[in-house]
C-alpha cells in the first residue's frame, strides 16, 4: 500500500464512521427524531388519559347519585324511558330543535 492509499484510508474511514454514527444518532430507530415523536405521543396519550379519568369520575358521581337519590332515579327514568307520573304531560321535540 503506498502512502496516498494509506492517508486516504486513515482520513476517509474515520469520517465515514463518524457520519454513520451521527446518522444513526439523529435518524436511527432510537435517534433524536424518534425520541421526539415518542415524547409527543406520550404527552398526547397522557392528556387523553386525564380526560378519560375526568369523564370516569363524572360517571361515578352520576352512578352514586342515581343509586342514592330517588328524585334522580325518577328524573332519569322520565328522560330515558319516558316513565312519568299519571296525569303528566310529555313534550317531545325532534332532534336538533333548539
ChimeraX attribute file (.defattr): number of C-alpha atoms within 10 A of each C-alpha:
attribute: neighborCount
match mode: 1-to-1
recipient: residues
	/A:1	5
	/A:2	6
	/A:3	8
	/A:4	9
	/A:5	10
	/A:6	11
	/A:7	11
	/A:8	10
	/A:9	12
	/A:10	11
	/A:11	11
	/A:12	11
	/A:13	12
	/A:14	11
	/A:15	12
	/A:16	11
	/A:17	11
	/A:18	11
	/A:19	12
	/A:20	12
	/A:21	12
	/A:22	13
	/A:23	12
	/A:24	14
	/A:25	15
	/A:26	14
	/A:27	13
	/A:28	15
	/A:29	11
	/A:30	11
	/A:31	14
	/A:32	14
	/A:33	14
	/A:34	15
	/A:35	15
	/A:36	11
	/A:37	11
	/A:38	12
	/A:39	12
	/A:40	12
	/A:41	12
	/A:42	12
	/A:43	12
	/A:44	11
	/A:45	12
	/A:46	12
	/A:47	12
	/A:48	12
	/A:49	12
	/A:50	11
	/A:51	12
	/A:52	12
	/A:53	12
	/A:54	12
	/A:55	12
	/A:56	12
	/A:57	12
	/A:58	12
	/A:59	12
	/A:60	12
	/A:61	12
	/A:62	13
	/A:63	12
	/A:64	11
	/A:65	14
	/A:66	16
	/A:67	11
	/A:68	11
	/A:69	11
	/A:70	11
	/A:71	11
	/A:72	14
	/A:73	14
	/A:74	15
	/A:75	15
	/A:76	14
	/A:77	13
	/A:78	14
	/A:79	12
	/A:80	9
	/A:81	9
	/A:82	12
	/A:83	14
	/A:84	14
	/A:85	9
	/A:86	6
	/A:87	6
	/A:88	8
	/A:89	8
	/A:90	11
	/A:91	5
	/A:92	7
	/A:93	8
	/A:94	6
	/A:95	6
	/A:96	5
	/A:97	5
	/A:98	5
